[in-house]
């Protein structure tokens, strides 16, 4: 009798578990988050849906905005939320600031832009949003900056920027203190190959010489303010033409979204008919969903900016203008390093000569010699855009 009772209990528990899982899956397919609502949202027990918390959502949005501006750490965001009563636990006894892992999870949670990740599978959410996609993307950029590995030991600003052109080892730095007879000291910094991969004959280079070569590199892709004004004028003319074509572009992208939705439905039918394995279904669905997200982002950009290439072009122009100012400033090593990584990559140091592979549109500016050689031309914009693989 005891065995029968245990058997009945197990059958009830298994049945209950399956029914709960089935209910959760049904809610997630309807676009309703079946778990505890993220910060800024509440679980509405009356409608069994997720609703925006009118008070805490404002605090969460402000936290996103503060972090997107830069200069804020996860700990500072945690303390900011703590001031407004957003704490670690549900119970009043756990009245502690959120852990930095909880802050990072919140700031990277795609739920805030309408995408739900449940059990490793993406779904469209039906909940209302209070965080824009643009703000969310800015936050992700700041997170990447924070999580970059920091240089240990001395803060050599150009360390790790280039690799050796002979053996491809990393370029490191060291400092030497020279003492003079009059009692004064002077510090010199040199950059050299680590020579950890194989024997290498490369010699050191003084920091001042490396600095000058970096300034010459960014000068080649610099634009003065008077030229930038001309470029913005030409872009405005092209933007007017783009507005005429934007409706056609949006229609084409929406057709692509419909095509992807059709593929997702076919994939779901195949999964329900047990034609494909659950893991294969989940993997393929996520691939199609990611593609759908990118297309939807393209639609949003066209609606907000009028074209998908105008905003990147503005960023290129702003960076080229920053190159013009940075190359002519003094004692701005941090800015010089930052703008150097913006315009180029794969820096190589060979025989004390620094070389670079310019990124995307900066290749065109370098080919034209930047502001040093050639006057601005409207046709150059077309070269920039086509170099990025975008049709203006």
Protein Blocks (a to p, Z undefined) as FASTA:
>chain_A
ZZmmmmmmmmmmmmmmmmmmmmmmmmmmnopafbdcdehiacdfklopacddfklmmmmm
mmmmmmmngoiafklmmmmmmmnopafblbfklmccddfklmmmmmmmmklnopaceehi
acddfbdcfbdfklmmmmmmmmmmmmpccdehjadfkgokaccfklopacdddddddddf
kopacdddddddeklmbccfbdcddfklmmmmmmmmmmmmgccfklmmmmmmmmmmmmmm
mmmmmmmmmmmmmmmmmmmmmmmmmmmmmmmnomacfklmmmmmmmmmmmmmmmmmmmmm
mmmnopaklmmmmmmmmmmmmmmmmmmmghilklmmmmmmmmpghiaceehiacdddehj
lmmmmmnopjmlmccdfklmmmmmmmnopaZZ
